[in-house]
Amino acid sequence: MTDNFLQKFEEKVMVLLAELETVRKEVIQLRLDNANLKSEKLNYTKKLQALVSLFDTLNAPEQHHAHEAVNAEEEFATA
């Protein structure tokens, strides 16, 4: 009786350990995905800011902000 109980208990523990390892790997993958998404968000934020800056320079008098427009275009191209 006790041998059967211990065997079933050991089997359940092994199943739980396997599930725990699977969840641990999923957490690692999700952390990597999250880091990648944060990096993408930062890149898109920089591009959006450069684009908004470019639009702002287009709305301002051309003589006053011609230099800023060139800088914004360069920023957008490199972001």
C-alpha positions as CSV (number, residue, x, y, z in Angstrom):
1,M,0.0,0.0,0.0
2,T,2.7,2.5,1.0
3,D,4.8,1.5,-2.0
4,N,1.9,2.2,-4.4
5,F,1.2,5.5,-2.6
6,L,4.9,6.6,-2.8
7,Q,5.1,5.6,-6.5
8,K,2.0,7.7,-7.3
9,F,3.3,10.6,-5.3
10,E,6.7,10.4,-7.0
11,E,4.9,10.4,-10.4
12,K,2.9,13.4,-9.5
13,V,6.0,15.3,-8.3
14,M,7.8,14.4,-11.5
15,V,4.8,15.7,-13.6
16,L,4.8,18.9,-11.5
17,L,8.5,19.4,-11.9
18,A,8.2,19.0,-15.7
19,E,5.3,21.5,-15.8
20,L,7.4,23.9,-13.6
21,E,10.3,23.7,-16.1
22,T,8.0,24.4,-19.0
23,V,6.6,27.4,-17.2
24,R,10.1,28.6,-16.3
25,K,11.1,28.4,-20.0
26,E,7.9,30.3,-21.0
27,V,8.7,33.1,-18.5
28,I,12.2,33.4,-19.9
29,Q,10.8,33.6,-23.4
30,L,8.2,36.2,-22.4
31,R,10.9,38.3,-20.7
32,L,12.9,38.3,-23.9
33,D,9.9,39.2,-25.9
34,N,9.1,42.0,-23.5
35,A,12.6,43.4,-23.8
36,N,12.3,43.3,-27.6
37,L,9.0,45.0,-27.6
38,K,10.3,47.7,-25.3
39,S,13.2,48.3,-27.7
40,E,10.8,48.5,-30.6
41,K,8.6,50.9,-28.8
42,L,11.5,53.1,-28.0
43,N,12.6,53.1,-31.7
44,Y,9.1,53.9,-32.9
45,T,8.8,56.7,-30.3
46,K,12.0,58.3,-31.5
47,K,10.8,58.0,-35.1
48,L,7.4,59.5,-34.2
49,Q,9.0,62.4,-32.3
50,A,11.3,63.1,-35.3
51,L,8.3,63.1,-37.6
52,V,6.3,65.4,-35.4
53,S,9.3,67.7,-35.2
54,L,9.4,67.7,-39.0
55,F,5.7,68.5,-39.2
56,D,6.3,71.3,-36.7
57,T,9.0,72.8,-38.8
58,L,6.8,72.7,-41.9
59,N,4.1,74.7,-40.1
60,A,6.6,77.3,-39.0
61,P,8.1,80.1,-41.2
62,E,10.5,78.4,-43.6
63,Q,13.4,80.9,-43.1
64,H,13.4,80.6,-39.4
65,H,13.4,76.8,-39.1
66,A,15.1,75.6,-42.2
67,H,18.0,74.2,-40.2
68,E,15.7,72.4,-37.8
69,A,13.9,70.7,-40.7
70,V,17.1,69.3,-42.0
71,N,18.0,68.0,-38.5
72,A,14.6,66.4,-38.0
73,E,14.8,64.7,-41.4
74,E,18.2,63.3,-40.5
75,E,16.9,62.1,-37.1
76,F,13.9,60.4,-38.7
77,A,16.1,58.7,-41.3
78,T,18.5,57.3,-38.6
79,A,16.0,56.4,-36.0
